[in-house]
Amino acid sequence: MNVMQETAGQLLRQWRQHRRLSQLDLSAGAGISQRHLSFVESGRSRPSRDMVMHLSEHLDVPLRERNAILVAAGHAPHYPQRPLDAPELTAANAVIRQLLDGYMPHPALAVNRHWELLAANAAVYSLLDGAAPHLLEGTVNVLRLSLHPDGLAPRILNLAEWRGHILTRLTREIDHSADPKLVALHGEIAAFPAPAGSPRRRASLAGECRIAVPLRLKGGTGPLAFLSTTTVFGTAVDVTLSEVTIEAFFPADRETAAMMAKIAKKGP
């Protein structure tokens, strides 16, 4: 979503169209007249602060973009955007750390909305053997690290399936946020060499009792299988905190649980 040099009305219209709503749909759902909405979108009427907040809420606009619409309408931003290490976020940081440590001996990490690594527990680093140094330097993008040919991709046993899952999830996130950086990331990852899916493997999936797409990795002493979970701060009103996601990977079988416990006991 382009937020540069655009009026509040133009931005609201872009979000309405992005949500695949007509003016009639939005005005009816938000409880305002279609004529007033048309005036707002065309720039004939400058929306009040309350109107921007009301329409943004109805359109499920992310907090960062709500601030941008407010500024475009001539109002001050409503949602604070602090660095993650700001004193005001000390309690939230403690929660993140407690969750990451509490998931041990299973891998867990925290990322921002662009999948850039914020923090991770020791179990994550124990699985990064073989990843190229350039993928671990500076700002680490977790999706790039996992699917890059020089990253974890050669060790992912179900790479075609996992890659498809990641690209589908990224598409959903783009649909929600309209974030151009995520669009670029999707294009970058989609351009990585695509693994040849196994027809026999795909055919067998229908006969399996599957509950989720697993992540299957080559381990040092055997294959590892994980099921992933996602945790967010559901009531965040700080932009930075609203964009934090904690990804955790739990053993999908007893062998993986035993192997991760052994790795944790061994230590770095």
C-alpha positions in Angstrom: 0.0 0.0 0.0 1.6 3.3 -1.1 1.2 5.8 1.7 3.5 8.5 0.3 2.0 11.8 -0.8 -1.6 10.5 -0.7 -4.6 12.0 0.9 -6.5 10.3 3.8 -9.4 9.7 1.4 -7.2 8.1 -1.2 -5.6 5.8 1.4 -9.0 4.8 2.8 -10.2 4.1 -0.7 -7.2 1.9 -1.3 -7.9 -0.1 1.8 -11.5 -0.4 1.0 -10.6 -1.8 -2.4 -7.9 -4.0 -0.9 -10.6 -5.5 1.3 -12.8 -6.0 -1.7 -15.6 -3.8 -0.4 -17.8 -1.4 -2.4 -18.6 2.0 -1.0 -22.1 0.7 -0.2 -20.6 -2.3 1.7 -18.3 -0.1 3.8 -20.8 2.6 4.5 -23.5 0.1 5.5 -21.1 -1.8 7.7 -19.6 1.3 9.3 -23.0 3.0 9.8 -22.3 6.1 7.7 -23.9 7.4 4.6 -22.5 6.3 1.2 -22.5 10.0 0.2 -20.3 11.0 3.1 -17.9 8.2 2.4 -17.7 9.2 -1.2 -16.9 12.8 -0.1 -14.2 11.5 2.2 -12.6 9.3 -0.5 -12.7 12.0 -3.1 -11.2 14.6 -0.9 -14.3 16.9 -0.8 -14.6 16.2 2.9 -11.6 16.0 5.3 -12.3 13.1 7.8 -12.3 13.8 11.5 -9.9 11.9 13.7 -12.8 9.8 15.0 -13.9 9.0 11.4 -10.4 7.9 10.4 -10.3 5.6 13.5 -13.8 4.3 12.9 -13.2 3.4 9.2 -9.7 2.0 9.9 -11.1 -0.2 12.6 -13.8 -1.5 10.3 -11.3 -2.1 7.5 -9.0 -3.9 9.9 -6.1 -1.6 8.9 -2.8 -2.4 10.7 -1.8 0.1 13.4 1.2 1.4 11.5 -1.0 2.3 8.5 -3.8 3.7 10.7 -1.2 6.3 11.9 -0.3 7.1 8.3 -3.9 7.8 7.4 -4.3 10.0 10.5 -1.2 12.0 9.5 -2.5 12.3 5.9 -5.8 13.7 7.3 -3.8 16.3 9.3 -4.1 14.6 12.7 -1.4 13.3 15.1 -0.7 9.6 15.1 -2.7 7.7 17.7 -0.6 4.6 18.2 2.9 4.9 19.8 5.7 3.3 17.9 8.6 2.6 20.3 11.8 0.6 19.8 11.4 -2.9 21.3 14.1 -2.1 23.9 12.2 1.0 25.1 11.5 1.2 28.8 7.8 1.2 28.2 8.1 -2.3 26.6 10.1 -3.8 29.4 7.2 -6.0 30.5 6.5 -7.1 27.0 10.2 -8.0 26.5 10.1 -10.0 29.6 7.0 -11.9 28.3 8.8 -12.6 25.0 11.9 -13.9 26.8 9.9 -16.0 29.2 8.0 -17.6 26.3 11.2 -18.3 24.3 12.9 -19.8 27.4 9.8 -21.7 28.4 9.6 -23.5 25.1 13.0 -25.1 25.7 14.2 -27.6 24.6 12.1 -26.9 21.6 13.0 -24.1 19.0 11.2 -20.8 19.4 11.9 -17.3 17.9 10.4 -13.9 17.8 10.1 -11.9 14.5 8.7 -8.6 13.3 6.1 -8.3 10.6 8.9 -8.6 7.9 10.1 -11.9 9.4 13.3 -10.3 10.7 14.7 -12.1 13.8 14.3 -10.2 17.1 15.2 -13.0 19.5 15.5 -16.8 19.7 16.2 -19.5 22.2 19.2 -21.8 22.3 17.3 -24.6 20.5 17.0 -22.5 17.4 20.8 -21.9 17.1 21.4 -25.6 17.6 19.6 -26.3 14.3 21.5 -23.8 12.2 24.5 -25.9 11.3 25.5 -25.5 7.7 23.8 -22.2 7.1 26.0 -19.7 5.2 27.4 -17.0 7.4 26.0 -14.2 5.1 22.5 -15.3 6.0 23.3 -15.0 9.7 24.9 -11.6 9.6 23.2 -8.2 10.3 19.4 -8.3 10.2 18.5 -12.0 9.8 15.4 -12.7 7.8 14.0 -16.0 9.1 12.2 -17.0 5.8 15.2 -16.2 3.7 17.4 -18.2 6.1 15.0 -21.2 6.0 14.4 -21.4 2.2 17.6 -20.0 0.7 19.7 -22.7 -1.0 22.6 -21.7 1.2 20.4 -21.8 4.3 18.3 -24.5 5.8 16.7 -25.5 2.5 19.1 -28.4 1.8 18.2 -29.9 5.2 14.4 -29.6 4.8 13.2 -33.1 3.9 9.8 -31.9 2.8 11.1 -28.7 1.1 8.4 -28.6 -1.6 5.6 -28.9 0.9 7.2 -26.5 3.4 8.0 -23.9 0.8 4.4 -24.0 -0.5 3.1 -23.5 3.0 5.4 -20.5 3.6 4.5 -18.8 0.4 0.8 -19.3 1.0 1.1 -17.9 4.5 3.1 -14.9 3.2 0.4 -14.3 0.6 -2.2 -14.2 3.4 -0.1 -11.7 5.3 0.3 -9.5 2.3 -3.4 -9.7 1.8 -3.9 -8.4 5.3 -1.1 -5.8 5.5 -0.5 -4.8 1.9 3.1 -4.3 2.9 5.4 -3.8 -0.1 8.4 -5.2 1.8 6.5 -8.5 2.2 5.6 -8.4 -1.5 9.3 -8.1 -2.3 10.2 -10.9 0.2 7.6 -13.1 -1.4 9.0 -12.5 -4.9 12.5 -13.2 -3.6 11.6 -16.5 -2.0 9.5 -17.6 -4.9 12.5 -17.1 -7.2 14.6 -19.5 -5.2 15.2 -22.8 -7.0 12.0 -24.8 -6.6 12.5 -28.4 -5.4 11.1 -31.2 -7.4 8.1 -32.4 -5.5 7.8 -36.1 -5.1 4.6 -37.4 -6.9 4.6 -40.5 -4.7 4.8 -38.3 -1.6 2.0 -36.0 -2.8 -0.2 -39.0 -3.7 0.3 -40.4 -0.2 -0.8 -37.3 1.6 -4.5 -38.0 1.1 -4.2 -41.3 2.9 -2.3 -39.9 5.9 -4.0 -38.7 9.1 -2.6 -35.2 8.9 -3.4 -32.4 11.2 -0.9 -29.7 10.1 2.0 -29.2 7.7 5.1 -30.4 9.5 8.7 -29.1 9.2 10.9 -32.1 8.6 14.7 -31.5 9.0 17.8 -33.6 8.6 19.2 -33.9 12.1 22.7 -34.9 13.2 21.5 -38.4 14.2 18.3 -38.7 12.3 15.3 -36.8 10.9 13.5 -34.2 13.0 9.8 -33.4 12.7 8.1 -30.3 14.1 4.6 -28.8 14.3 4.6 -25.0 14.5 2.5 -22.6 16.6 2.1 -18.8 16.4 1.7 -16.4 19.4 1.0 -12.7 19.1 0.1 -9.9 21.6 -3.6 -9.8 21.0 -4.3 -6.5 22.7 -1.2 -4.5 21.6 -1.7 -0.8 20.9 1.9 -0.1 20.3 2.9 -0.4 16.6 6.1 -2.3 17.3 4.5 -4.7 19.7 1.5 -5.3 17.4 3.9 -6.6 14.8 5.8 -9.1 17.0 5.1 -12.8 16.4 6.6 -15.7 18.3 7.0 -18.9 16.3 7.5 -22.1 18.2 8.2 -25.6 16.9 7.1 -28.6 18.9 8.1 -32.3 18.3 5.8 -34.1 16.0 7.0 -37.5 17.2 8.7 -39.1 20.2 12.1 -39.4 18.4 12.2 -35.6 17.8 11.3 -34.9 21.4 14.0 -37.2 22.6 16.6 -35.8 20.2 15.8 -32.2 21.2 16.1 -33.0 24.9 19.4 -34.7 24.3 20.7 -31.6 22.3 19.6 -29.3 25.1 21.3 -31.4 27.8 24.5 -31.4 25.7 24.4 -27.6 25.5 26.3 -25.4 23.0 
